Amino acid sequence: MPEQLLSETVSVRDAAASPARVLVADDHKHVLEALRLLFKTHRMAVRAVSSPAAVLAALRERPHEPYDLLLMDLNYARDTTSGEEGVELVARVRALDPDLPIVVMTAWSSVPLAVTTMREGASDFVEKPWDNARLMSTVRVQVTRGRQRRRAHRLESDATEVQRRLLGTAAPRVEGYALGVAWRFSDGLGGDAYEIAPLPGGRLGVAIWDVSGKGTPAALLVASVQATLESLVTRGLSPCEVVAELGRVVAPRLAPERFVSLVYAVLDPSAGRLTYANAGHPPPILLRADGGVKRMVRGGPVLGVVADADYEEGVLALSPGDRLVLFTDGITEAARVADPSQREELGDERLVSAVQQLRPRPAHEAAPGLIDVALRFAGDRLADDATVVVVDPAWSATVKA
């Protein structure tokens, strides 16, 4: 069975699992009675009202128990021929409940009125006198679509809340380190995330990752990666072990077109060492006190592409005055288009220059400062999610402008 047809079939069954709640509005009593009987015959819960005011009151009555459909006449006592009163009601209903399917009915139908009604937010249009079979077919389709929209929006809302908790509102406080975090999503939900984990012996674990794609699926995968990563980090594994195990755990959860790029690093100031593993992520920058730069390139492929991949561990000396900057590709790929035929990206060279210029500023200012650099370059519009994490070990936390 084709995927689209299977999805539609499953959705119809879901819709039939619980009785549809239908709100019917018409100012003719015999019409309301006929429709009430029709819907009850098809095991639908019906509420009948006779005015636009009653429709709005019914929708406000139980906002947490929304109706599955509004079937409404376009003509009421105030205006019996033009349909303007009904068109106005459609707009007001849509403002109250954007996901509610609205099917309008009128004996005075016309193409211009139908177009106007659909523009205001009606889902479909039925002419009186109606055909019962055709009307019920329209109702079932609209109930299914409405429930699908509500489920999708609930899922998106849940994913947004999860992502809000994961990202937080500011960098955490960790003794011995000055931290800065900033992000900007191109859509409401993004695929970027980070993790900052204090470790025994004054060490600090830092990760940043980017899930391919956007929207709810990417945000939910972000949460899955976060939970697994936190568990692995607490086991005291080395960076290459953490990344390899994360890849093995996450791979079965990824659709064929999905992957995750990630870097995990452990800073150990007392030992003067930074260890890391890079899974196909843009190489972070270790900025030396003298302005020199080291890039963190050692590791292996992105997560989810190569089964049971092994990762090489990189080791860099960590000295007083060093600053670690991790970022996602939404920064380097920030683009401006002076000519529609040309596309110029911020790129690594400009990013490194910006990191060096921002070195005198504390970490909590440098991170949003890099986001601002990308935004200015791209004309205040990023095509992809962008996240930056800046880490200054204690010895460099007191650098002043």
DRENMARPA-495195 format. One record per residue (C-alpha): residue in one letter; x, z, y; residue number from 1. Coordinates in pm, whole numbers, plus 32768, in hexadecimal, padded with zeros to 4 digits. Example, Ala and Ser with C-alpha at 12.3 -4.5 7.8 and 13.67 -1.06 7.14 Angstrom:
% residues 2
{'a' {84CE 830C 7E3E} 1}
{'s' {8557 82CA 7F96} 2}
END
This chain:
% residues 401
{'m' {8000 8000 8000} 1}
{'p' {8093 7FA5 8159} 2}
{'e' {8112 80D1 821F} 3}
{'q' {8020 809C 8343} 4}
{'l' {7EF4 807F 8258} 5}
{'l' {7F63 81B1 8194} 6}
{'s' {7F84 8276 82D8} 7}
{'e' {7E28 820D 8345} 8}
{'t' {7D93 8267 81F1} 9}
{'v' {7E33 83BD 81F0} 10}
{'s' {7DBE 83F7 8353} 11}
{'v' {7C57 839E 82FC} 12}
{'r' {7C61 8494 81DC} 13}
{'d' {7CEF 859E 82C3} 14}
{'a' {7BD6 855C 83BA} 15}
{'a' {7AD6 857D 82A8} 16}
{'a' {7B6B 86C5 822E} 17}
{'s' {7AB2 8787 833D} 18}
{'p' {796B 8728 83EA} 19}
{'a' {799C 8667 852A} 20}
{'r' {7919 8716 8662} 21}
{'v' {785D 861A 8736} 22}
{'l' {77D5 8651 8894} 23}
{'v' {76B8 8563 88EB} 24}
{'a' {763C 852E 8A4F} 25}
{'d' {7506 846C 8AB1} 26}
{'d' {73E2 84B5 8B98} 27}
{'h' {72DD 842D 8AA4} 28}
{'k' {7260 852F 89AC} 29}
{'h' {7206 8433 889D} 30}
{'v' {7366 839D 88AD} 31}
{'l' {7402 84F5 8881} 32}
{'e' {7322 8542 8759} 33}
{'a' {736E 83F7 86AF} 34}
{'l' {74E4 8425 86DA} 35}
{'r' {74D6 8591 866E} 36}
{'l' {7428 852B 852B} 37}
{'l' {751C 840B 84EF} 38}
{'f' {7651 84E5 8512} 39}
{'k' {75C3 8603 8446} 40}
{'t' {7575 850C 8332} 41}
{'h' {76E8 84BB 8332} 42}
{'r' {7746 862E 832A} 43}
{'m' {77BD 8645 848F} 44}
{'a' {7786 8771 8571} 45}
{'v' {76C0 86FF 86A1} 46}
{'r' {767C 8792 87F7} 47}
{'a' {758B 86D5 88D8} 48}
{'v' {757E 86F2 8A54} 49}
{'s' {74BF 862F 8B59} 50}
{'s' {7594 862A 8C96} 51}
{'p' {76FB 85F9 8D10} 52}
{'a' {7706 8765 8D80} 53}
{'a' {76A8 87D7 8C23} 54}
{'v' {77BB 86FE 8B8E} 55}
{'l' {78C2 87A1 8C69} 56}
{'a' {7839 88FB 8C21} 57}
{'a' {7846 88BE 8AAB} 58}
{'l' {79AF 8846 8ABC} 59}
{'r' {7A17 897A 8B84} 60}
{'e' {795C 8A6A 8AA4} 61}
{'r' {7A57 8A74 8985} 62}
{'p' {7B9A 89C9 89EF} 63}
{'h' {7C4B 8A42 88B2} 64}
{'e' {7B42 899F 87D5} 65}
{'p' {7B37 883E 8860} 66}
{'y' {7A38 873A 87FF} 67}
{'d' {7AA5 8612 872C} 68}
{'l' {79D4 8516 87EE} 69}
{'l' {78FA 84ED 891F} 70}
{'l' {77E5 83EA 88FE} 71}
{'m' {7748 83C1 8A54} 72}
{'d' {7656 82EC 8B12} 73}
{'l' {76CD 824A 8C55} 74}
{'n' {7581 826A 8D0B} 75}
{'y' {74D8 83B1 8D6F} 76}
{'a' {73C5 8424 8E57} 77}
{'r' {7494 83FF 8F92} 78}
{'d' {74ED 8294 8F48} 79}
{'t' {7428 81DC 8E3D} 80}
{'t' {74B8 807C 8E52} 81}
{'s' {761D 805A 8ED8} 82}
{'g' {76D0 8145 8DEB} 83}
{'e' {779A 81DC 8F08} 84}
{'e' {7731 833F 8EB2} 85}
{'g' {77AC 830F 8D4E} 86}
{'v' {78F3 8270 8DC0} 87}
{'e' {792F 839D 8E9E} 88}
{'l' {78E8 8484 8D78} 89}
{'v' {79E3 83CC 8C9D} 90}
{'a' {7AF5 840F 8D9C} 91}
{'r' {7A9C 8580 8DB6} 92}
{'v' {7A90 85AA 8C3D} 93}
{'r' {7BE0 84FF 8C16} 94}
{'a' {7C75 85F1 8D13} 95}
{'l' {7BF0 8718 8C49} 96}
{'d' {7C55 8699 8AF1} 97}
{'p' {7D43 856E 8AE9} 98}
{'d' {7D35 8557 896D} 99}
{'l' {7BBB 8553 8945} 100}
{'p' {7B38 8400 88CE} 101}
{'i' {7A1B 8385 89AD} 102}
{'v' {7924 827F 8936} 103}
{'v' {7833 820E 8A45} 104}
{'m' {76D4 817E 8A11} 105}
{'t' {75F3 80C5 8AFE} 106}
{'a' {74D0 7FD3 8AF8} 107}
{'w' {7555 7F35 8C35} 108}
{'s' {76A2 7EC5 8BA8} 109}
{'s' {7778 7DBB 8C47} 110}
{'v' {78E1 7D4E 8C25} 111}
{'p' {7949 7DD3 8D7E} 112}
{'l' {78A8 7F26 8D36} 113}
{'a' {7951 7F38 8BE1} 114}
{'v' {7AA3 7EE8 8C7E} 115}
{'t' {7A70 7FEF 8D8C} 116}
{'t' {7A0D 80F4 8C8E} 117}
{'m' {7B39 80AD 8BB0} 118}
{'r' {7C21 80C3 8CDC} 119}
{'e' {7B98 821B 8D29} 120}
{'g' {7BEB 828D 8BC9} 121}
{'a' {7AD0 8231 8ADE} 122}
{'s' {7B42 81E2 897C} 123}
{'d' {7A2F 80EE 891C} 124}
{'f' {78E8 8059 8994} 125}
{'v' {779A 803E 88DB} 126}
{'e' {7663 7F8A 8955} 127}
{'k' {7502 800F 8928} 128}
{'p' {7443 7FE1 884D} 129}
{'w' {7555 8039 875B} 130}
{'d' {758A 7FD9 85F4} 131}
{'n' {75B1 811A 8525} 132}
{'a' {76BC 8094 843A} 133}
{'r' {778A 7FFF 8553} 134}
{'l' {776A 8138 8626} 135}
{'m' {77DB 8219 8507} 136}
{'s' {7903 8135 84C3} 137}
{'t' {796C 8153 8630} 138}
{'v' {793D 82CB 862C} 139}
{'r' {7A0E 82FC 84F1} 140}
{'v' {7B2A 8229 857B} 141}
{'q' {7B2C 82E4 86C6} 142}
{'v' {7B18 843C 8621} 143}
{'t' {7C43 83E4 8547} 144}
{'r' {7D0D 8363 866E} 145}
{'g' {7CB4 8491 8740} 146}
{'r' {7D21 8583 8631} 147}
{'q' {7E65 84C3 8608} 148}
{'r' {7EAA 84E3 877D} 149}
{'r' {7E60 8657 877A} 150}
{'r' {7F46 868F 864F} 151}
{'a' {805B 85C6 86F2} 152}
{'h' {803D 8686 8838} 153}
{'r' {8038 87D5 8782} 154}
{'l' {8171 8771 86C8} 155}
{'e' {8218 8701 8809} 156}
{'s' {81B6 8847 88B3} 157}
{'d' {8247 8910 8791} 158}
{'a' {8386 8843 8798} 159}
{'t' {83A6 8873 8910} 160}
{'e' {8385 89EB 88E9} 161}
{'v' {8488 89F1 87D2} 162}
{'q' {8578 8922 88A2} 163}
{'r' {8542 89FF 89D2} 164}
{'r' {85A2 8B30 8905} 165}
{'l' {86D1 8A81 8870} 166}
{'l' {875C 8A0B 89BC} 167}
{'g' {8700 8B3F 8A81} 168}
{'t' {8709 8B4B 8BFA} 169}
{'a' {887B 8B9C 8C31} 170}
{'a' {89C2 8BBA 8B75} 171}
{'p' {89DD 8CFB 8AA9} 172}
{'r' {8AC8 8E11 8B12} 173}
{'v' {8BEC 8E3C 8A23} 174}
{'e' {8CFB 8F3B 8A67} 175}
{'g' {8E4A 8E94 8AA0} 176}
{'y' {8DBB 8D42 8B06} 177}
{'a' {8D1E 8C98 8C31} 178}
{'l' {8C19 8B9B 8BC3} 179}
{'g' {8B51 8A89 8C66} 180}
{'v' {8A39 89B8 8BCF} 181}
{'a' {8964 88A4 8C68} 182}
{'w' {887F 8799 8BDC} 183}
{'r' {8793 8689 8C49} 184}
{'f' {86A2 85D6 8B62} 185}
{'s' {8637 8470 8B9F} 186}
{'d' {84E3 84C2 8B02} 187}
{'g' {841A 8600 8AD8} 188}
{'l' {84C5 864A 898D} 189}
{'g' {8631 8606 8943} 190}
{'g' {8723 85ED 8821} 191}
{'d' {8843 86B2 88BB} 192}
{'a' {8898 881C 8873} 193}
{'y' {89B6 8914 8873} 194}
{'e' {8A1A 8A5A 87CB} 195}
{'i' {8AF9 8B70 8852} 196}
{'a' {8B51 8C7E 8753} 197}
{'p' {8C35 8DAD 878B} 198}
{'l' {8D15 8DDC 8658} 199}
{'p' {8DEA 8F00 85DB} 200}
{'g' {8F3D 8F39 867C} 201}
{'g' {8ED2 8EC2 87D6} 202}
{'r' {8EA7 8D5C 8760} 203}
{'l' {8D8F 8C77 87D2} 204}
{'g' {8CDD 8B67 8710} 205}
{'v' {8C50 8A47 87DE} 206}
{'a' {8B8C 8919 8763} 207}
{'i' {8ADA 87FA 8808} 208}
{'w' {8A0F 86EC 875A} 209}
{'d' {8932 85C1 8798} 210}
{'v' {881B 854A 86B3} 211}
{'s' {87D8 83D5 86BF} 212}
{'g' {868A 837E 875A} 213}
{'k' {85A6 843D 8843} 214}
{'g' {8459 84EE 8846} 215}
{'t' {83C0 85E1 874F} 216}
{'p' {8477 856B 8611} 217}
{'a' {85CB 858F 86BC} 218}
{'a' {856F 86E4 874D} 219}
{'l' {84FF 8769 85FB} 220}
{'l' {863F 86EC 8558} 221}
{'v' {8704 879B 866A} 222}
{'a' {865F 88E4 8605} 223}
{'s' {86AE 88A4 8496} 224}
{'v' {881D 8862 84E1} 225}
{'q' {882C 8999 85BB} 226}
{'a' {87A5 8A7D 84AB} 227}
{'t' {8895 89F6 83A4} 228}
{'l' {89BF 8A01 848F} 229}
{'e' {897F 8B6B 84ED} 230}
{'s' {8978 8BCA 837D} 231}
{'l' {8AC0 8B15 8335} 232}
{'v' {8B75 8BA7 8461} 233}
{'t' {8B22 8D0D 83F8} 234}
{'r' {8BC9 8CCE 82A8} 235}
{'g' {8D1D 8CB6 8351} 236}
{'l' {8D64 8B51 82DF} 237}
{'s' {8E6B 8A7B 838B} 238}
{'p' {8DF3 8965 8474} 239}
{'c' {8E2F 8851 8374} 240}
{'e' {8D76 8919 826A} 241}
{'v' {8C53 895C 8354} 242}
{'v' {8C2E 87ED 83B0} 243}
{'a' {8C50 876F 824A} 244}
{'e' {8B51 8867 81C3} 245}
{'l' {8A65 8822 82E6} 246}
{'g' {8A74 86B0 8293} 247}
{'r' {8A1D 86F0 8127} 248}
{'v' {88F8 87D1 8181} 249}
{'v' {886A 86FA 8299} 250}
{'a' {8890 85A2 81F5} 251}
{'p' {8758 85BF 8117} 252}
{'r' {8688 8616 8249} 253}
{'l' {86EC 84DA 8305} 254}
{'a' {8624 8399 8300} 255}
{'p' {86F8 8263 82BA} 256}
{'e' {8716 820D 842B} 257}
{'r' {876C 8370 8499} 258}
{'f' {88C0 8411 84BE} 259}
{'v' {8961 8536 8572} 260}
{'s' {8AA9 8537 8632} 261}
{'l' {8B43 8691 8659} 262}
{'v' {8C7C 8750 86B6} 263}
{'y' {8CC3 88B5 864E} 264}
{'a' {8DEC 896E 86E4} 265}
{'v' {8E77 8ACE 86C7} 266}
{'l' {8F40 8B5B 87EA} 267}
{'d' {9039 8C71 879A} 268}
{'p' {90E9 8CDC 88DA} 269}
{'s' {91AE 8DF4 8834} 270}
{'a' {924A 8CFA 8745} 271}
{'g' {9263 8BEB 8851} 272}
{'r' {91AA 8AF4 8773} 273}
{'l' {9076 8A18 8777} 274}
{'t' {8FFD 8987 862A} 275}
{'y' {8EEA 8886 8610} 276}
{'a' {8E44 8773 8546} 277}
{'n' {8D9B 8646 85E2} 278}
{'a' {8C81 8593 8529} 279}
{'g' {8C70 844C 85E9} 280}
{'h' {8C2C 84F4 8739} 281}
{'p' {8CC1 8494 888B} 282}
{'p' {8E12 854C 888A} 283}
{'p' {8E05 868D 8959} 284}
{'i' {8F08 86C5 8A67} 285}
{'l' {9007 87DE 8A67} 286}
{'l' {907E 87E9 8BCF} 287}
{'r' {91D6 8885 8BF8} 288}
{'a' {9233 8966 8D19} 289}
{'d' {9319 8853 8D9F} 290}
{'g' {91FD 8752 8D9A} 291}
{'g' {9266 86AE 8C55} 292}
{'v' {915E 8653 8B55} 293}
{'k' {9143 866C 89DC} 294}
{'r' {9023 85C7 8921} 295}
{'m' {8F88 8655 87E4} 296}
{'v' {8F75 8524 8701} 297}
{'r' {8FC4 85A4 85A4} 298}
{'g' {8EA8 85C5 84AB} 299}
{'g' {8DD9 84BB 83FF} 300}
{'p' {8C92 83F6 8406} 301}
{'v' {8B47 8459 84A0} 302}
{'l' {8A6A 8535 83CA} 303}
{'g' {8971 8484 82EB} 304}
{'v' {8A25 8337 82B8} 305}
{'v' {8B33 8380 81B4} 306}
{'a' {8ACB 845C 8090} 307}
{'d' {8BAF 8587 804E} 308}
{'a' {8CA1 8522 8161} 309}
{'d' {8DDD 85F1 8194} 310}
{'y' {8E56 8648 82F0} 311}
{'e' {8FB4 866F 8379} 312}
{'e' {8FF2 87A4 8449} 313}
{'g' {90A0 8786 8597} 314}
{'v' {917A 8896 8632} 315}
{'l' {91DC 88AD 87A0} 316}
{'a' {92AA 89AF 8857} 317}
{'l' {91D7 8A85 893F} 318}
{'s' {928A 8B07 8A73} 319}
{'p' {9233 8BCC 8BAD} 320}
{'g' {917A 8AF1 8CA6} 321}
{'d' {90E8 8A05 8B9E} 322}
{'r' {8F7D 899B 8BB4} 323}
{'l' {8EA8 8907 8A9C} 324}
{'v' {8D9C 8809 8AF9} 325}
{'l' {8CA5 878C 89F4} 326}
{'f' {8BA0 8683 8A48} 327}
{'t' {8AAF 8588 89B1} 328}
{'d' {8ABB 840F 89E1} 329}
{'g' {89A6 841A 8AE3} 330}
{'i' {8ABD 8476 8BD7} 331}
{'t' {8BB8 8361 8B8D} 332}
{'e' {8AA5 825F 8B59} 333}
{'a' {89FA 82A9 8CA4} 334}
{'a' {89D8 814C 8D35} 335}
{'r' {899B 80A3 8E7E} 336}
{'v' {8925 7F3D 8E9A} 337}
{'a' {8984 7E95 8FDE} 338}
{'d' {892B 7D45 8F47} 339}
{'p' {8825 7D1B 8E32} 340}
{'s' {8926 7C55 8D6A} 341}
{'q' {8A2D 7D69 8D82} 342}
{'r' {8A31 7ECE 8D03} 343}
{'e' {8B44 7FC0 8D66} 344}
{'e' {8B66 8112 8CB8} 345}
{'l' {8C06 824F 8D3A} 346}
{'g' {8CF9 8246 8C16} 347}
{'d' {8E0F 832D 8BA3} 348}
{'e' {8F00 82ED 8CBF} 349}
{'r' {8E0B 834F 8DCF} 350}
{'l' {8D96 847B 8D02} 351}
{'v' {8EFA 84FE 8CD8} 352}
{'s' {8F35 84D1 8E4C} 353}
{'a' {8DF7 8596 8E98} 354}
{'v' {8E5F 86AD 8DA9} 355}
{'q' {8FAE 86C6 8E5A} 356}
{'q' {8F0E 86C9 8FB4} 357}
{'l' {8E1C 87DC 8F4D} 358}
{'r' {8F2C 88BA 8EB7} 359}
{'p' {8F3A 89A8 8FE3} 360}
{'r' {8DC7 89F3 8FBB} 361}
{'p' {8D53 8B02 8EC4} 362}
{'a' {8CC2 8A95 8D77} 363}
{'h' {8B59 8ADC 8DD9} 364}
{'e' {8B7F 89E9 8EFE} 365}
{'a' {8C59 88E6 8E51} 366}
{'a' {8B5A 889D 8D3F} 367}
{'p' {8A3B 883A 8E27} 368}
{'g' {8B3D 8795 8F05} 369}
{'l' {8B8B 869C 8DF0} 370}
{'i' {8A18 8654 8DC0} 371}
{'d' {8A05 860F 8F36} 372}
{'v' {8B2C 851E 8F1C} 373}
{'a' {8A74 8458 8E10} 374}
{'l' {892F 845B 8ED4} 375}
{'r' {89D3 83E2 9016} 376}
{'f' {8A83 82CD 8F5A} 377}
{'a' {893D 825C 8EB1} 378}
{'g' {8864 826E 8FE7} 379}
{'d' {87BE 83B6 8F81} 380}
{'r' {8737 832C 8E39} 381}
{'l' {87D4 8361 8CE3} 382}
{'a' {876F 8281 8BC2} 383}
{'d' {87D5 8383 8ABE} 384}
{'d' {87DD 84FD 8A9B} 385}
{'a' {8910 85A1 8B33} 386}
{'t' {899F 86FA 8AE3} 387}
{'v' {8AE0 87A6 8B53} 388}
{'v' {8B83 88E9 8ADE} 389}
{'v' {8CB1 8976 8B99} 390}
{'v' {8D82 8A92 8B09} 391}
{'d' {8E91 8B56 8BBF} 392}
{'p' {8F44 8C63 8AF3} 393}
{'a' {8F6F 8DAA 8BAF} 394}
{'w' {90C1 8D53 8C3E} 395}
{'s' {9031 8C26 8CF3} 396}
{'a' {8EE6 8CBE 8D58} 397}
{'t' {8F71 8D3E 8EA1} 398}
{'v' {8FEB 8BEF 8F29} 399}
{'k' {8F69 8BC8 908B} 400}
{'a' {8F21 8A9B 9160} 401}
END
